[in-house]
Amino acid sequence: MTYNDAFNRRITRNELIEQVGLSTDNYWGFFELTDEQFNNIISRGKINESIIID
């Protein structure tokens, strides 16, 4: 099950590449994230972490 939540802060593609470490070679519609990348994106987007179930 998935649940979508809007980011409270906009994250740019450039930020995802340069600061989160995502590859420009990936198809941006669907690719796997590491736990570290996921947590970094959640933190940067200022998502309420109480909605995340691990």
C-alpha atoms as an extended CHARMM CRD file, in Angstrom:
* protein
*
        54  EXT
         1         1  MET       CA              0.0000000000        0.0000000000        0.0000000000  PROA      1               0.0000000000
         2         2  THR       CA              1.2300000000        3.4950000000       -0.7240000000  PROA      2               0.0000000000
         3         3  TYR       CA              0.0460000000        6.8810000000        0.3940000000  PROA      3               0.0000000000
         4         4  ASN       CA              1.1520000000       10.1050000000       -1.2550000000  PROA      4               0.0000000000
         5         5  ASP       CA              1.8000000000       13.3010000000        0.6410000000  PROA      5               0.0000000000
         6         6  ALA       CA              2.7660000000       16.6640000000       -0.8040000000  PROA      6               0.0000000000
         7         7  PHE       CA              6.1720000000       18.0680000000        0.0640000000  PROA      7               0.0000000000
         8         8  ASN       CA              6.0720000000       21.1470000000        2.2410000000  PROA      8               0.0000000000
         9         9  ARG       CA              9.2320000000       22.3670000000        0.5000000000  PROA      9               0.0000000000
        10        10  ARG       CA              9.9090000000       22.1000000000       -3.2270000000  PROA      10              0.0000000000
        11        11  ILE       CA             12.9280000000       19.9710000000       -4.1350000000  PROA      11              0.0000000000
        12        12  THR       CA             14.5270000000       20.5570000000       -7.5270000000  PROA      12              0.0000000000
        13        13  ARG       CA             15.9390000000       17.8770000000       -9.8260000000  PROA      13              0.0000000000
        14        14  ASN       CA             19.3490000000       19.5240000000       -9.5060000000  PROA      14              0.0000000000
        15        15  GLU       CA             19.1800000000       19.2080000000       -5.7070000000  PROA      15              0.0000000000
        16        16  LEU       CA             18.2160000000       15.5440000000       -6.0200000000  PROA      16              0.0000000000
        17        17  ILE       CA             21.2050000000       14.8980000000       -8.2650000000  PROA      17              0.0000000000
        18        18  GLU       CA             23.8580000000       16.9890000000       -6.5240000000  PROA      18              0.0000000000
        19        19  GLN       CA             22.8850000000       16.7200000000       -2.8610000000  PROA      19              0.0000000000
        20        20  VAL       CA             20.8830000000       13.4960000000       -2.5610000000  PROA      20              0.0000000000
        21        21  GLY       CA             23.0150000000       11.5360000000       -5.0140000000  PROA      21              0.0000000000
        22        22  LEU       CA             20.4670000000       10.4040000000       -7.5750000000  PROA      22              0.0000000000
        23        23  SER       CA             21.8300000000        9.4060000000      -10.9760000000  PROA      23              0.0000000000
        24        24  THR       CA             21.0410000000       11.3060000000      -14.1610000000  PROA      24              0.0000000000
        25        25  ASP       CA             21.1080000000        7.9530000000      -15.9930000000  PROA      25              0.0000000000
        26        26  ASN       CA             17.9850000000        6.6390000000      -14.2340000000  PROA      26              0.0000000000
        27        27  TYR       CA             14.5590000000        6.7420000000      -15.8390000000  PROA      27              0.0000000000
        28        28  TRP       CA             12.9910000000        9.3630000000      -13.5480000000  PROA      28              0.0000000000
        29        29  GLY       CA              9.5410000000        7.7930000000      -13.7120000000  PROA      29              0.0000000000
        30        30  PHE       CA             10.5550000000        4.7210000000      -11.7190000000  PROA      30              0.0000000000
        31        31  PHE       CA             13.7660000000        3.6520000000       -9.9710000000  PROA      31              0.0000000000
        32        32  GLU       CA             14.9260000000        2.2470000000       -6.6590000000  PROA      32              0.0000000000
        33        33  LEU       CA             16.0850000000        4.5090000000       -3.8260000000  PROA      33              0.0000000000
        34        34  THR       CA             18.4090000000        3.5250000000       -1.0300000000  PROA      34              0.0000000000
        35        35  ASP       CA             17.1340000000        4.0170000000        2.5170000000  PROA      35              0.0000000000
        36        36  GLU       CA             19.5980000000        6.9050000000        2.8960000000  PROA      36              0.0000000000
        37        37  GLN       CA             18.3160000000        8.6310000000       -0.2710000000  PROA      37              0.0000000000
        38        38  PHE       CA             14.6980000000        8.1350000000        0.8020000000  PROA      38              0.0000000000
        39        39  ASN       CA             15.3300000000        9.5890000000        4.2530000000  PROA      39              0.0000000000
        40        40  ASN       CA             17.2650000000       12.4960000000        2.7380000000  PROA      40              0.0000000000
        41        41  ILE       CA             14.3840000000       13.3260000000        0.3740000000  PROA      41              0.0000000000
        42        42  ILE       CA             11.8030000000       13.0980000000        3.1720000000  PROA      42              0.0000000000
        43        43  SER       CA             13.9210000000       15.4050000000        5.3030000000  PROA      43              0.0000000000
        44        44  ARG       CA             14.4840000000       17.9480000000        2.5100000000  PROA      44              0.0000000000
        45        45  GLY       CA             10.7900000000       17.9120000000        1.5480000000  PROA      45              0.0000000000
        46        46  LYS       CA              9.8410000000       18.5260000000        5.1720000000  PROA      46              0.0000000000
        47        47  ILE       CA              7.3930000000       15.6110000000        5.2070000000  PROA      47              0.0000000000
        48        48  ASN       CA              5.7680000000       14.7400000000        8.5240000000  PROA      48              0.0000000000
        49        49  GLU       CA              7.6830000000       11.5580000000        9.3630000000  PROA      49              0.0000000000
        50        50  SER       CA              4.8060000000       10.2210000000       11.4540000000  PROA      50              0.0000000000
        51        51  ILE       CA              3.0910000000        9.0730000000        8.2120000000  PROA      51              0.0000000000
        52        52  ILE       CA              6.0500000000        6.8300000000        7.2480000000  PROA      52              0.0000000000
        53        53  ILE       CA              5.6970000000        3.1610000000        8.1640000000  PROA      53              0.0000000000
        54        54  ASP       CA              8.8610000000        1.1210000000        7.8920000000  PROA      54              0.0000000000
